Amino acid sequence: MSALYGAQAMGGVVNIITKNADRPFTADLSARVGSRDEMKYSASVGTKLNRFSSYTTFSYRKSDPYEVEDQEGQVQEVHGRDSVWRDTSARGSSVVLGYDVWSLNERLGYSFTDALKAEMSVGYYRNNLQNPYELDGIQDRFSTLTINPKLNYLLDENHLLTFSYMLDNYVKKEVYSDGFPDRKTMQDLTNTARLNYSGKLAERHTLTAGVEVNTQKMHHYWFDDNSLLDYTQQNYVLYVQEEWKANEAFSLVAGVRSDCHSHYGFHPSPNISLMYRWAGLSLRGGYGMGFRLPTLKELHSAYPMGGFGFMIYGNEDLKPEESHQGTLSVEYTKGVFNGSVSGYYTKYRNEIYLGTYEEEDGTLAQKYYNHESSRKTGVDVMGQVRLDGGFTLNASYSYVNTHADREGYNTSVFRPHSLTFTANYARQVGKVRTSAALNGRWLSKVDVWNKDDDGNYVLTPYYAYTSVDLNLGARFPRGFRLALGLNNLMNFKAKNAATDSSVIPQRGIEVVGTLGINLADLLKL
């Protein structure tokens, strides 16, 4: 329920902070090899000298593509105008594309004074997609260049001013094996500049406020049937958030984020969250308004789905999505136990979806539309127990009830039930630190409705899915570490992988081994 991360972040935010060098010299090497034609090699080197720091990482990973055939015929129930019939004869296959990826990242830091500090992160990523059915020697190549400078100025111990800028340049190319020049088929260039203030205005009041400028320019083969047009949009943001700790038991966070878009104009998104603590009990409740702008692809697409025989069209009349979400949760901690139960209800207005469109000649295509109304309700239950001897047990259960109505049929693909669990064990044996983790996930079955080319509604089941992994590890003196992973331990294989796009098809059990060496610890530097 924060105004800081955008009104699209209703489900939460994962904040990834990359590693910094913490001593004059540090270096690390690792190699990972899997039994299913997978490998990864990485290296890092860093230094921290007085006010200057640098940390460089490089990685290369590769995996071959593979194909998985259905375990049984696809089950489809077709509801036509005059009849209902079931088809269980078709057996298909699903292709999982391989990759050939390398990435390079550099993070620099310099403290001009104790109050003024600068950071600069630069990253480059390139992926040559591996497709077993590449036509005419054409290979897709994706690359991303990111540049992220940041300047922090500590006005005093209670007030911080931060300026940051992010450039993200994502490019897709077709690479030809016969020597022809590469052809750029897509470019998505975004720029985000932010000025943020955070400070304590009084003993129990913390204010956060800022402005953002976001620009996007996209060049895509989806636009205007391969004519490679460019489209742009700009969004200007003002946000403010107040955190008030009334006492040790009660706190309140309230804020508003206002978007001013180049096409859709001004839109405020308020939110409020309250928390009350008593002994080991925490009660939380909140309301937040969500706001999602249509993407440039959703607005301007005109793309033939080669091999599938239909077009995908954008819709320049799309309206932004709006949502209203209420949440309520209770958390309890006592001794070795921590548990929580939370519920939420979200009401959407103008949710964007891809629906059926009839062209002038009667041919069916797909086009982006707004749902008049849709909703999502959910409950999450989580628990953790820390036992003596290094054992930790975690489990969580989620129930999601989504409804996206279309002519009386619910087209949502969300699975209503999911369960995850983790059992961790860690122990020091002499100078060796050992660990083991058993991770599992179960997803329930869901029936998915879609409209076929004849205008009938087709019910396709997405079957239940189970995945269990076992990971063993050991850290030795002088910087050596070993890890062994057994993925898909129960040898799960999807019944109809060709139809169910919600899970990655599995080929069976996979064994993965990793060796790592910290050179600074090895050389005692």
N, C-alpha and C positions, 0 to 999 in steps of 0.2 A: 504494500500500500504506500509506495514511495513516489513522490513527484519527480525524483531525480533521474529515473531510468526510462521515462517515456510511458505514455498511457497504454502502449501495447504490451507492457510487461506485467499483466495481471496475474500470470501464473508464477511469477518470481523471476529472479535474476541469478545467473551463475557468473560470479566475478573471478576471473582468472588473473592472478598476479604472477608474472614470470620471475625467475630466480635472479638474484643479484650476487655478485662476488662478495665474499665476506672475509677474505684474507689476502695477503700480498700475491699469492699464486694459488690457483686451483685449476684442476683439469680432470676430465673424466672421459672414459671410453666405455661403450657398451655394444654388445652384439646380441641379436634376437633371431632365432631360426625356428620356423614351424614346420610340422610334418606335411602341411597342405600347401607347399610351394609359397611360403611366406617368409620374408626376411626383413630385418631392420637393423641398421647400423647408425650410431650416433656418437658425436664427440662434442665436448665443450671445453672452453678455456676462459679463465677470468682473472682479473687482478683488482685489488683495492689498495691504492696508495694515497695516503693523506686525503685530499679532497676529491680525488679522481677515482672512478670505478669503470670497469668494462667487463662485459660478459658476452661471449660469442658461442652460439650453438649451431651445429650442422647435423642434419640427419638425412638418411637415404633409406627408403623402404620400397619393397616390391612384392606384388602378389599376382599370380597368374589368374586369368578368368576361368570360370567353370560353369557347367550346366547341370541342373538338377531336374530329373524327370519326376512327374507326379507318381505318388505311391498308389493312387487309385484314380478312377475316372472322376472328373469334375462333376459335382452335383449342383444342378441349377434348376430352380423352379420358376417357370415362366407364366406370368399372369397376362393373358391376352384379353381381347374384348369378349370372347365367347367361351373360353376354355382355360384350363390350368393343366399344365403337363410338366413332367420332370425329365431331365436329360442327365444321365450318369455315364454316358459312353465316352465322352471326349477325354483324352489324356494328353496333357501338354507338358511343357518344360519351362523352366525359368533360368535365365542367364544372369550370373553375378559377374559384373565387370571387374577386371583386374586393374592394377594401378602400378605406376612407376614414378615415384614421388621423391623429390629432394627439396629440402628447405634450408635456408640460411637466415639466422636472426642475430642482430647485434643490439645490445642495450648499453648505453653510455650514461654516466652520471657525473655531475661536477657541482660542488658546493662553493659558490663564490664567497659567501659568508655563512654564518650560522643561520641567518634568516632567509637567504636567497639561494635556492637550489634549482638546477636544471637537469632534465632527463631527455634522452632521445632514443627511441626504439625504431629500428628499421628491420623489415622482414620481407623475404621473397620466397614464394612457394611455386613449384611447378609440378604438374601431374600429367604424364602421358597415359591416357586412358587405354586399357587393354581390352579390346573387344574381339572375341573369336570369330565374329562374322563381319569384320571390316570389309567394306566394298571398295574395289578399285584402289587398294593401297592407301586409303584415307584413314588417318588417325586423329582423334580429338585430343587437343592439348589445352589444359587450363593453367593459368598462372595468376598470381596475386602479388602485388607490391603494396606494402603498407609503410607509411611514414608517420610517426607519432611523437612530436616534441611536446614537452610539458615544462612549465615554469611555476615553481611554488615560492610564494613570498609570505613569510610569517610576520604579520604586522606587529603582534606581540604574542604572548603565550596563549591568548584566548581567541585570536582572530587570524584566519588563514585565507589567502587569496591565491587561486590557481587558474592559470590559463593553459589550455590544451588545444591541440589541433590534430586531426586524423585525416589522412589521405588514404583511400582504399581504391586501388585500380585493379579490377578483375577482368581478365581477357580470356576469351575462348578462340582457338584457332583450329583450322583444318590443316594437317600436315600431310604432304603427299610424298610417297616413297619413290615416285618416278622423277624427282628432281624439280618439279614445279615449285614456284614460290609458295610459302605459307599463305593461307587466306584467313583473315580475321573475320569471324562470324558474329562475335559479340564483344562488347566492352561496356562495363558498368563502372563509372567513375563517381565516387562519392567524396564529399568534403564535409567535415564537421569541425566547427570551431566553438569552443565553450569557455566562458569566463564564469568562475564559481567562487562564491564567498561562503565561508562557514565560520561561525563564531558564537561565543557565549555572550549574550546581551545582559544576562543577570545570572545569579547563582543557579537557578533552575530552568533557564530558558536558553535553548540553542537554536539559532536561525541559520538556515541554508537558503541561498538565493543565487540565481544565475541567469545567463542568457546563452542561447545556442543559435548558430546559423548552420543549416544543413542544405547542401545542394547535391543534385544527382543528374548525371547525364548518361543516357543509355543508347547504345548502338547495337541493334540486335537483328538477326535474320528472321525473328518472329514478326517483325514489323512490316506491314504492307506487302506480304507475300514475297519475301526475299529481296526487297528493294533496298534494305539496309539504311533506313531512315534513322535520324537521331531525334530523341525526345529528352526534354529537361524538365525539372521541377525544383522548387525551392521551398523550404519550410523554416520559419523563424519562431523560436521558442523562448518564452519567459516563464520561469518557475520560482516558487517560493515555498518553503516548508518550515514549520515551527515545531520544535519538540519541547514539551513542558513536563517536567518531573515535579508534580505537585508535592509528593513526599516519597518515602522509600517504597510505598506500596502502589501508588497510582501514577501513571504517565499517559500522556496524550501526544499523538503526532497528527498534525493537520497540514495540508498543503494543496496547492493548485498548480497545474501545468497548462499553459495556454499555447496552442499552436496557431500560427498564422501562415497558411499555405498559399502558394502562388495561384492556385486554381480554386481551392475550396474555402479560402478565407479563414476567419477567426473561429477558434473552438476551445473553450476552457474545459479541463478535466480535473474536478476536485476529488480529494480523498481525505479520509479521517480514520485513525486507528487508535484504540484505547487498550490499556493493559492494566490489570490489577493483580498484585502478588500478595499472597498470604501463606506464611510458612513455606511448604514445598509446592504450593498450588499457584498456577498462573492462569488467569482468564484473559482472553484476547477477543476483541470484536472490531469489525471495521467495515467501511463502505468505500468503494472506489469506482470511478467512472473511467471506462476504457475508450480509446479512440484509435482506429487504424485507418490510415489513408490507403486507397487503392494503389497497387504498384503500377509502374509504367507498362509492364507486360499485361496486367489485367485490364488496362485501359486501351492499349493500342495493338494488341496481337492480331496478326492475320497470317497464320502459319499452317501449312499442310502437314499433317501427321503422316509422313511417308511410310508406306507399308500398312497403314491402318485404314486408309481410304476416307478420311474426313478432315475437315478444317477446324482450327481453334481460333475464335475471334475474340478480340477485346471488346469492351463496351465503354465508350467515352461518356455515357450517361450514368456510370456507376456513382453511387453515393458512398461516403466514408462509413465504415462500420462504427457503431456505438454500442457500448455495453455498460451494464450496471451490475456490480458484483457486491454481494454481502458475504462476510465470513464471520465465523464464530468458532473458537477453539478453547480447549482446556488442556493444561499440561501439569503433570504431577511428577515430582522428583523426591525420592526418599532412599537414602542409603545407596545400594547398588542398582536401584531401579529408576528408570525414566520412561514415561509414557505420555502419549497425547492423543486426543481425538479432535478432529477439526472438520467442519462442514462449510460448504459454500453453495451459493446459488447465483448464477449469472444469466441475465436476460440480454439477448442481442437484438439490435435493430439494424437492418440493412447488412446482415452478414453476407460476405461475398462468397459465391460458390460457382462451380463450373457446371452448367446445365445444357440441355439439348436445344438446338436451334435449327429451324427449318429454312433452307434457302429458297430462292424464288423458283427453282426448278424442282422443288420437292425433296432435294437431297438433305439428309440430316447432318448437322455439324454440331460443334460445341461452342458455347459462348458464356462469358462471365455475366452473372446476374447478382442482384441483391435479394436475399431472403427477406420477406416481410417481417418474419418473427422466428426466432429460434432461442433455445435455452439450454443450459447445462447445470446439472446439480451433482454434487459429489460429496463423499465422506472419506476422510483419510484417518487410519488408525496406525499408530507407530509405537514400538516399544523397544527398550534396550535394557539388558541386564549385564552387569560386569561382575564376573565370578572370581573367586580366589584361584590362583594358579595360572593367571594369564588368559582366561577365557572371557570372551565378549560375545553375546548373542543379540542380534538385531532382527526385527521382523516388521513388515509394514503391509497393510492391506488398503486398497483403494477401490471405491465404488464410484462410477461415473454414469450418470443418466443423461444422455444427450438427445435432443430432438431437433431435427432439421426437416420440417415437413415439406413434401412436394407431391401435390395431388393426392394427399392421403397416405403417402408412403414415406417412411422415415429413412432418409438417405445417409444418416450418420455412420461413420466407419469406426467410431470409438468402441473399444471392447469394454463392457460394463464392469468387469471384475479383474483385478490384478493383485498378485501377491509376490513379495520379494522377501528373501531372508539371507542373513549372513552369519556364519559362525567363524570367529577369529580366535586364533591361539598364538601367543607369543611367549617365548621363554629364553632366558640367557643360560647357555650351556658352556661353562668356562668362559672363553673369550669370544664365543660365537653366539650371535643373536639369531635365533630361529623363529620362523613364523609359518602359519598355515591359515588359509581362508577358504571356506566353502560358501559359494555364492549361488543362489537360485532365484529363478523368476518364472512365474506362471501367469499366463494371460487366458482369459475365458473366451469361449466361442462367441461370435457375433454374426447375425444375419444382415447382409448388405444388399440394399435395393439399388438397381440401376435401370435406366431406360435403354432398350436396344434400338436398332435401326428401324424396326417395324412398329415402334411405338409401344411395345409391350414392356411391362416391368418385370425384371429378372431378379429373383432372389438367389444370392450366392452365399453359402456359409463360409466364414473364416473360422477354421477349427481352432480348438484350444492349443496353446503353445507352451512348452516347458523347456527351460534351459538351466543346466547346472554346471558350474565350473569349479575346479579345485586348483588352488595356487599354493605352492610351497616355496619358501625362500630362506636364505641364510646369508648373514653378513659376517665376514671374517676380518681378523686384524689386517692392517696395512691396506685397507681400502678395497678388498675383494668382496664381491657379492654374487650369489647364484640364485636363479629362480627357475622353477619348473611349473608349467601350467598344463592342465588337462581340461580343454574346453569341450562343451557339449558332452558332458560325462555320461548322460543317459542315452546318448546316440539318437537324439530326436531328429526326425525327418518329417517335413510337412507333407500332409496327404495330397494337397493340390497346390503346389508352390506356384504354378503358372497363374492361378487366379488370385491367390492371396498375396497382395503386395505389401502387407503390413509387417511382415517378418522377413529376415534374410534367410534364404534357403540354406539348410545345413547338409553337408555331405557325410557327416558322421563325427566321430571323436577326433579331436585335433590335439597334438602334443606340441608345446612351445617351450623352448629353453632359452634362457638369457644369462649372459656373463657380463659383469660390469667391473671396471677397475677405476678407482680414484687415484690418479697419478700423484697428486699432492700428498695423500696419505701413504702411498707406496714408497715415495722418496723422502718422506718425513720432512716436507717443506712447510 
